[in-house]
Amino acid sequence: MQEKTITFTDLLELTLLFGSLTYVLGLLFQAIIVIKVNKPWTWIKLLTLLLVSRIVSLFFTLLIGKLIGKYWNIDFNTMIGPFLIPAVVAELIISPVLLRIFGYHILRKHSSRP
């Protein structure tokens, strides 16, 4: 049996292509949470959050994809419809964590108590 190899740049291109819908939905989720729930917000902080979270999410997507390919012996398709499953898992973990790191609240408005 011949083993197929893929270069890192090819893997990165495929991940960006197949995970693009998931990344756009994660970006919209974070932007809506910041704009609607957290006031006041600044454009610089919002754009920094969105850029950092896409980079970290892409890294975790590649990591999860490699782990599935290496250690999971089940014949498993990582695409369900238009969604790349490692990208969905990465977004579900990274989006709330980075929102909290940047000081934004996810579910409710922050109330300052005296």
Protein Blocks (a to p, Z undefined) as FASTA:
>chain_A
ZZddddfklmmmmmmmmmmmmmmmmmmmmmmmmmmmmccddfklmmmmmmmmmmmmmmmm
mmmmmmmmmmmmbdcdfbghjbcfklmmmmmmmmmmmmmmnopafkbccdddZZ
